[in-house]
């Protein structure tokens, strides 16, 4: 008689994730915590209910078909347990005998989220969720419904830490140690609640507190969330393996990320600019040799067709008699031209006529004509406005400011915009993969 096959969680964090009843469950936090295994056995929990519909995403199709991918792991695991299930390899689908269907899909571009506009899923999961954007995750959350099952649809996010991911912002204030960004063990698996208003997540520790403001029922928009943190030491199959030795041999920053699960650690050698090189001050200098406010325009509004547009950025910078540069104020907005113009004139009235204002003058004729007209209107109101023609690459323009920063001649006034500003300047690498609106405005101001 063959030995029975036992499929079960191998650790307490895996068990917590498997038994989660939250709308969204984030599992992982470090390498070797068994994220793929956890995701596949969690999917079975839902697929064992007849007529369930599930989907597991990787960012690209190559990630789905790579050796050792989650699709290949799923085929091996599921055919071992259920010899009669149907595997549709070309479509990356597993069809269970009870009629449940689990699909493995990719979503390389943000617009690919709309490929699922007509989808109805009772289980949605993202493998290496930090590879995806917040828009992709939240859009799929709206596709979670299935009238054929009795349970409430759920979403699972499995990933290693990534400082630049939106997920860090979801968990940082509650689940992470404020010093090193590692998960607080005592807060793992605690359920919290959020309501999304526009692009803002409003968090609550108790559902009653959220319901007191937004009401009850499905129309309230209240969603439950939990973070189940895990490390390699929680995984009995890897904690005494060569894999642990490999993680132990990583450099300090990568060891913090991959071994300790830090969401705030990042390699100091990446990028051209680092926040550790600037001094944070409470006030702008009073006596300066020159003060400049530079604008980088992007007249685009966030929408379904343009879910993550560029932003208009305004950067106010000054230089004192000791050649110390101070970034005094940064403002970004995603809006149409008339509102952007209104903001420019508002900032000009606020900062005064001794400030020099710069606006970009792009090569094409229509943009150049617009810039000259805006310059004229600024001048008629008594403001000094100069046109900046970006004749060099973005990286070449930014490197002088990065060099002065590294030499410790840059200060930044403390403000609620600091983190977003620092994040963009640190991730900028000149490749165009990331937004660089504040980078360009900074280069122009410098």
C-alpha positions in Angstrom: 0.0 0.0 0.0 1.4 3.4 -1.0 2.1 5.9 1.7 -0.4 8.7 2.0 0.6 12.1 0.6 0.5 14.8 3.2 0.3 18.4 2.1 0.5 20.8 5.1 2.1 24.0 6.2 5.7 23.5 7.4 5.8 26.4 9.8 3.7 28.6 11.9 3.8 31.6 9.5 2.7 29.3 6.6 -0.1 28.0 8.8 -1.2 31.6 9.6 -1.2 32.5 5.9 -3.1 29.4 4.9 -5.8 30.1 7.5 -6.1 33.8 6.8 -9.6 35.1 6.3 -8.5 38.7 5.4 -9.4 40.2 2.0 -5.6 40.7 1.3 -2.8 38.6 2.9 0.8 39.5 2.4 3.2 36.6 3.1 6.9 36.5 3.1 9.5 39.1 4.1 12.7 37.2 3.5 14.3 34.5 1.2 13.7 30.9 2.0 10.4 31.3 3.8 8.6 28.9 1.5 6.6 31.5 -0.4 5.9 29.4 -3.5 4.9 26.3 -1.5 2.7 28.4 0.7 1.0 30.0 -2.3 0.3 26.6 -4.0 -1.2 24.9 -0.9 -3.2 28.0 -0.2 -4.6 27.9 -3.7 -5.7 24.3 -3.1 -7.7 25.5 -0.1 -9.9 27.4 -2.5 -9.8 25.1 -5.5 -11.2 22.2 -3.3 -14.5 24.1 -3.4 -16.3 23.2 -6.6 -16.5 25.8 -9.3 -13.8 28.0 -7.8 -11.9 30.3 -10.2 -8.4 31.4 -9.3 -5.4 33.1 -11.0 -1.8 33.4 -9.9 0.3 36.1 -11.6 4.0 36.5 -12.4 5.1 39.8 -14.0 6.3 38.3 -17.3 5.6 35.2 -19.4 9.3 34.2 -19.2 9.0 34.1 -15.4 6.1 31.6 -15.7 8.0 29.3 -18.0 11.5 29.5 -16.4 13.0 26.3 -14.9 11.7 25.9 -11.4 8.9 28.5 -11.9 5.7 28.5 -9.9 3.9 26.9 -12.9 6.3 24.0 -13.1 6.1 23.6 -9.3 2.3 23.6 -9.5 2.2 20.9 -12.2 4.5 18.6 -10.2 2.6 19.1 -6.9 -0.9 19.0 -8.2 -0.5 16.0 -10.5 1.2 14.1 -7.6 -1.8 14.7 -5.4 -4.5 14.5 -8.1 -3.4 12.2 -10.9 -6.7 12.8 -12.8 -6.6 16.6 -13.0 -6.3 18.2 -16.4 -3.2 20.3 -17.2 -3.5 22.7 -20.1 0.2 23.5 -20.4 -0.1 26.0 -23.3 -2.8 28.0 -21.5 -1.1 27.5 -18.1 -4.3 26.2 -16.6 -5.1 23.5 -14.0 -8.6 22.1 -14.2 -9.7 20.1 -11.1 -12.2 17.2 -11.2 -14.7 19.3 -9.2 -14.8 22.0 -12.0 -12.5 24.5 -10.3 -10.0 26.2 -12.6 -6.7 27.7 -11.5 -4.9 29.9 -14.1 -1.3 31.1 -14.1 -1.0 34.3 -16.0 1.4 37.3 -16.6 0.8 41.0 -16.4 3.9 42.6 -17.9 2.4 46.1 -18.6 0.0 48.0 -16.4 -2.5 48.1 -19.3 -2.5 44.2 -19.2 -4.6 44.5 -16.0 -7.5 45.5 -18.2 -7.3 42.1 -20.0 -9.1 40.8 -16.8 -11.8 43.4 -16.9 -14.5 40.7 -17.5 -12.9 38.2 -15.1 -14.5 36.8 -12.0 -12.0 35.3 -9.5 -12.6 33.8 -6.1 -8.8 33.6 -5.5 -6.2 36.0 -6.8 -2.5 35.8 -6.0 0.7 37.6 -7.0 4.0 35.7 -6.8 6.8 38.2 -6.1 4.2 40.9 -5.7 6.8 43.8 -5.5 7.3 43.2 -9.3 3.8 44.7 -9.8 2.4 48.1 -9.4 -0.3 49.2 -6.9 -2.7 49.9 -9.8 -2.4 46.3 -11.0 -3.0 44.8 -7.6 -6.0 47.1 -6.8 -7.6 46.6 -10.2 -7.5 42.8 -9.7 -9.0 43.3 -6.3 -12.1 44.7 -8.1 -12.3 41.4 -10.1 -12.7 39.3 -7.1 -16.2 37.9 -7.2 -17.8 34.5 -8.0 -21.4 33.7 -7.5 -20.8 30.0 -7.7 -18.9 29.7 -4.4 -20.0 30.4 -0.8 -16.8 31.8 0.6 -15.6 35.4 0.3 -12.9 35.8 -2.4 -9.4 36.5 -1.2 -6.1 37.9 -2.5 -2.6 36.7 -1.6 0.6 38.6 -2.1 3.9 36.7 -1.7 7.3 38.5 -2.0 10.7 39.4 -0.8 11.2 42.9 0.6 11.7 45.8 -1.8 12.1 49.4 -0.6 10.7 50.9 -3.7 7.5 48.9 -3.7 4.1 50.3 -2.7 3.8 47.4 -0.3 6.4 49.0 2.0 4.1 52.0 2.5 1.3 49.6 3.3 3.1 47.9 6.2 5.8 50.3 7.3 3.9 52.2 10.0 2.6 49.2 11.8 4.3 45.9 10.9 7.9 47.1 10.6 10.6 48.1 13.1 11.2 51.9 12.6 14.9 51.5 13.0 15.9 48.8 10.5 12.7 48.0 8.7 12.5 44.4 9.7 9.1 42.8 10.5 8.0 43.1 14.2 7.4 39.4 15.1 4.7 40.3 17.7 2.7 42.1 15.0 2.8 39.4 12.4 -0.6 38.0 11.5 -2.5 40.9 13.1 -5.5 42.0 10.9 -5.9 45.6 10.1 -8.4 47.5 7.9 -8.2 50.1 5.2 -10.3 52.3 3.0 -9.0 53.7 -0.2 -9.9 57.2 -1.1 -8.4 58.2 -4.5 -4.7 57.2 -4.2 -4.7 57.3 -0.4 -4.9 54.3 1.9 -6.5 55.2 5.2 -5.7 52.6 7.9 -7.5 51.4 11.0 -6.6 49.0 13.7 -10.2 48.1 14.4 -13.0 47.5 11.9 -15.5 49.3 14.2 -13.4 52.5 13.9 -13.6 52.3 10.1 -17.3 51.4 10.1 -18.1 54.4 12.4 -16.9 56.6 9.5 -17.7 54.7 6.3 -20.6 52.5 7.5 -21.0 48.7 7.1 -21.6 46.3 4.3 -20.0 46.0 0.9 -20.6 49.6 -0.1 -18.4 50.9 2.8 -15.2 50.1 0.9 -13.6 48.7 4.0 -11.0 45.9 3.3 -9.2 43.7 5.7 -5.4 43.1 5.5 -2.7 41.1 7.3 1.0 40.7 7.0 2.4 37.2 7.9 6.1 37.6 8.1 8.5 34.7 7.7 12.2 34.0 7.5 14.3 31.0 6.5 14.6 30.0 10.2 10.8 29.3 10.1 11.3 26.8 7.3 12.5 23.4 8.6 13.6 22.3 5.2 16.0 25.1 4.6 17.2 26.5 7.9 20.1 23.9 8.0 20.8 23.9 4.3 23.5 25.2 2.0 20.9 27.9 1.0 21.2 29.5 4.5 25.0 29.5 4.1 24.6 31.3 0.8 22.4 33.9 2.4 24.9 34.3 5.3 27.6 35.1 2.8 25.8 38.0 1.2 27.0 41.6 1.7 25.6 43.6 4.7 22.7 45.2 2.8 21.6 42.2 0.9 21.8 40.1 4.1 19.5 42.6 5.8 17.0 42.3 2.9 17.2 38.6 2.1 18.0 37.1 5.5 16.4 39.5 8.0 13.6 40.7 5.8 14.3 44.5 6.0 12.0 46.6 3.8 14.1 49.8 4.3 17.6 48.5 3.6 18.9 49.3 0.1 22.3 49.1 -1.5 24.3 52.3 -1.0 26.2 51.6 -4.3 23.1 51.8 -6.5 22.2 55.1 -8.2 24.0 58.4 -8.3 22.5 60.2 -5.3 22.0 59.2 -1.7 20.0 60.8 1.1 22.7 60.0 3.6 24.8 62.8 1.9 22.4 65.6 2.7 21.7 67.5 5.9 18.1 67.9 6.9 17.4 71.4 8.3 14.2 72.8 9.8 14.4 76.2 8.0 15.5 77.7 4.7 18.5 80.1 4.9 17.6 83.8 5.2 20.6 85.2 3.4 21.2 83.7 -0.1 23.0 84.7 -3.2 20.4 83.3 -5.5 17.1 81.4 -5.3 15.5 79.5 -8.2 12.2 77.7 -8.7 12.3 75.2 -11.6 9.3 73.5 -13.1 9.2 70.3 -15.1 5.8 70.0 -16.8 3.6 67.0 -17.4 0.0 67.9 -18.2 -1.5 64.4 -17.6 -4.2 63.3 -15.3 -4.3 59.8 -13.8 -6.9 57.6 -15.5 -7.7 54.0 -16.5 -5.9 54.4 -19.7 -2.9 56.3 -18.1 -2.8 54.7 -14.6 0.7 56.0 -13.7 1.4 59.2 -15.6 4.4 61.5 -15.1 3.9 64.4 -12.7 4.6 68.1 -12.9 7.3 68.9 -10.4 8.3 72.3 -8.9 11.7 72.5 -7.0 12.8 75.6 -5.1 16.5 75.7 -4.5 18.9 78.4 -3.0 22.6 78.9 -2.8 24.3 80.9 0.0 27.6 82.7 0.2 29.4 79.5 1.2 28.2 77.7 -1.9 25.8 75.5 0.1 22.7 74.6 -1.8 19.4 74.1 -0.1 16.4 72.4 -1.5 13.7 74.4 0.2 10.4 73.1 -1.3 9.2 70.4 -3.7 5.7 70.1 -5.0 4.3 67.6 -7.5 0.9 67.3 -9.2 -0.9 65.3 -11.9 -3.2 67.7 -13.6 -4.1 69.5 -16.8 -2.3 72.6 -18.1 -4.6 75.3 -16.7 -4.3 73.9 -13.1 -0.5 73.5 -13.5 -0.3 77.1 -14.6 -2.4 78.3 -11.7 -0.1 76.4 -9.3 3.0 78.0 -10.9 1.6 81.5 -10.4 0.5 80.7 -6.9 4.0 79.5 -6.0 5.4 82.6 -7.6 3.2 84.9 -5.5 4.2 82.9 -2.4 8.0 82.9 -3.0 8.3 86.4 -4.4 9.8 88.4 -7.3 13.4 88.0 -6.2 13.2 84.3 -7.2 14.2 83.3 -10.7 11.7 81.0 -12.3 12.6 78.5 -15.0 10.3 76.5 -17.3 11.4 73.9 -19.9 11.4 74.7 -23.5 11.1 71.5 -25.5 12.4 71.3 -29.1 9.1 70.9 -30.9 7.5 74.1 -32.2 4.2 73.9 -30.3 5.9 73.3 -27.0 8.4 76.0 -27.6 5.6 78.5 -28.4 3.7 77.5 -25.3 6.9 78.1 -23.2 7.5 81.5 -24.6 3.9 82.5 -24.1 4.0 81.4 -20.4 7.3 83.3 -20.0 5.7 86.4 -21.3 2.7 86.1 -18.9 5.1 85.5 -16.0 7.1 88.6 -17.0 4.0 90.8 -17.3 3.3 90.0 -13.6 6.7 91.1 -12.6 8.5 87.7 -12.3 11.9 86.8 -13.9 11.3 83.7 -15.9 13.9 81.9 -18.0 13.5 79.1 -20.5 15.7 76.0 -20.2 16.5 73.9 -23.2 17.5 70.4 -22.2 20.3 69.9 -24.8 22.1 67.2 -22.7 20.9 63.8 -21.5 19.1 63.6 -18.2 22.0 61.8 -16.5 24.6 64.4 -17.7 22.4 67.2 -16.4 21.9 65.5 -13.0 25.4 64.4 -12.3 26.8 67.8 -11.2 24.1 68.1 -8.5 24.9 64.5 -7.4 28.5 65.4 -7.1 27.9 68.5 -5.0 25.6 66.4 -2.8 28.3 63.8 -2.3 30.7 66.6 -1.3 28.2 67.4 1.5 27.2 70.9 0.1 23.5 70.2 -0.1 20.8 70.7 2.5 17.1 69.8 2.4 14.4 71.6 4.4 12.3 69.1 6.4 8.9 68.5 4.9 6.3 65.8 4.2 7.6 65.7 0.6 11.1 64.5 1.7 10.7 60.8 1.3 9.1 60.9 -2.1 11.8 63.3 -3.3 14.6 61.2 -1.8 13.1 58.0 -3.3 13.0 59.4 -6.8 16.5 60.8 -6.7 18.0 57.6 -5.3 16.4 55.3 -7.8 17.2 57.5 -10.8 19.8 55.8 -13.1 19.3 57.6 -16.4 17.7 54.6 -18.1 14.2 56.0 -18.2 12.7 53.1 -16.3 11.5 55.3 -13.5 9.7 58.6 -13.1 12.2 61.5 -13.1 10.1 64.7 -12.9 11.7 65.9 -9.6 15.1 64.8 -10.9 14.8 67.1 -14.0 13.4 70.0 -12.0 16.3 69.6 -9.6 18.9 69.6 -12.4 17.4 72.7 -13.9 17.3 74.6 -10.5 20.9 73.6 -9.8 
